[in-house]
Amino acid sequence: MTSCVNYKRKSSHQQDYITDSTYQNVDTSSKLKYKSEQVIRAEIRQQVLEKNFVDSLFVFGKWTEDGETETRLKYLGGITTTDGRIFKIMNSIWFWGLSHRATCRLLIFDYYNQYLGNYRFGGPYELPDKLENGCLIFKNFDNVHCDKKIITKVDFTLGLPEEIFIKCKGKYGDIFEFDTEE
């Protein structure tokens, strides 16, 4: 039994490698030079899922002011729901543009590594820190606007929440919705 928060659910469906605090830098420049950005993102996600290294950060590319992008992927692990479905969870941060913008998402895949959808976040500091006993753990350690003592746990064992609420200060926080678009 988990002590996570349950949220509204969808009704009908639902080159250095180091673990934990380090990362694997993957050179994709020559292999992926002529592919679209969309295809590249899908391929590198599959690479990370196939490696199945939990809590490891993989870095693809290197952001530059000249237009090069950088993608950071961290596979948090898998969740088995109470009805037997398996979801694989991955943090994704894509750095792009002259001002070093970041697109941050929590990516959801099924047992067969098929993309199901994502939750969009405003910045890297909003992404979950880890996955534990079917719950995503969100800490406010890096968010200067939030109370550092507040930790939010979101239960995924009952399925994919339609939306999740991440506490910031007192009863206030942010709501993030599940989206099936890429």
N, C-alpha and C positions, 0 to 999 in steps of 0.2 A: 504494500500500500504506500503510495507516495503522498507527500504533503505539499503538492504543487497546487497552483491555482488552475481551475478549469474555466475555460471560456467557451463562447458560442461556437458550435461545430458546424461544419458543412453537413447538410442533411443526407445526401444520397451517396457520397463516395469518400468516398474519400480515397659548380656542380657539387653542393653541400647539403646533405640531408642530416637533420637533427630533430629529435622528438621534443615535444613540449615547447620550450622557450626558444627554439631555433627554427631554421627553415631550410628548404631545398630551393636553390636557384636553378631554374631550368632555362636553357638557351633554346628558344623556339624560332629565332630569326631566320635561319636558313630553311627549315622545314615548312614554315607557314607563310613565307613571304608573299605568295600570290593568292592566298585565300582571303575570303571576306572576314571581317571582324567577328561576325555572328558565328561562322563556322569555327573560327579559331577558339572562341570562348567555349563552345560546345565540346571541342576536342580536348582542351586542357582540363575541363571539368571531368571528363571521362577518365583522363589519365590519373587524376587525383583519386577518384572513386575506385579505380582498379587497383591502385597501390594499397588502399584500405589502411593507411597510417592515421590513426586517431590522434587528434590534437597536434598535428604537424602542419606547419605553414609552408606552402609552396609559392614561390614567386616566379612569375612568367614575364619576361621583358623587363625594361627599365624605363621609367618615365623620363622624358626630356622636354625641354622647351621647344624643341624642333619637331614635336608631334608624335614622338614615340610614346606608347602607353605601357602601363604596368598593371598586372593582375595578381592579386594575392588571394589564394584560396586556402582555407583551413577546414579540413574534414573533422566535424565534431563527433561523428559516430552514427550508429543506427538505433532506431527505436522500434520495438515491437508493441503494437497496440493490443488492447485487451481482446479484440476480435481477430488477432493473428496477422494483421497487415504490418509490413515493414517499411519504415521511412528512413532514408539516409539524409543527414543534415550537414550543410556546408555553408560556412561564411564566405562571402565573396566581396572583395574591394577592388574596384577598377579605377585606376588613376589616369586621367586624361586631360587634355586642353592646356592652354598656356598658363592658366592660373592653378594648375595641379588639382583640379576638381576630383572628387571621389564619388563613385556610384556604389552604394553599399547595400547588399542584399543577403538575406538568409535564404539559401536555395534548398528546395525539397525534391528528393528523388525517390522512386520506388525501389523495391527489391532488385529489379533488373536494371537499375541505373538510368531509368527513363525520367526525364525532367517532368515534374508535376506542377511546379509553381514557385513563388517566392514571396517574401515579406520585404518591402523596401524600407530602408532606414536612412535617416538624414546624415549620419556620419559614422566613421569606424567605431567611435566610442559607444555607440548604441547597440552594436551587435552583441550576441550572447558570448559569454566567456567560456562556457563549457556545457556539456551534456552529462547529466547524472541521473541514473534511475528513471529514465524516460522524461526527465524535466530539463528544459533549457534554463540555465542560470544566467541572469543578467545582473552585473555589478555596476555600480556607478563610479568606480574608482577613477576613470579617465574623463568623466563628464563634469566639467567645472560648474555647471548650472544645477547639479543635483546633489542631494544629500548622500555622501559617500558611505553612510552606514546602511542604506536601504539596498536590499537584494531582492530581486523578483525571480520567482520560479514559475515557469509555465509548463503545465503537464501536457504532453503529446501522446500519452498512452491511450487516450480515448479517441484519438484521431486528430486530424489537422484542425486547429482552431480557425474559424473564419476571421477572427481578429484577436490580437493579443494586446494587453495593456501593460506597459512597463512603467513602474512607479519611479518618480523623480524626487518630489518633496511632499511629505505628508500624504494626502490622498490624491495629489496631482501627478500627472505623468502623460505619456503619449500612447496613442492607439495606432497599431500597425495592422493593415488588412492583408489577407492572403490573396494573391493575384496569380492567375494561371498564364498570363502573358509573359513572354520571354523578356 
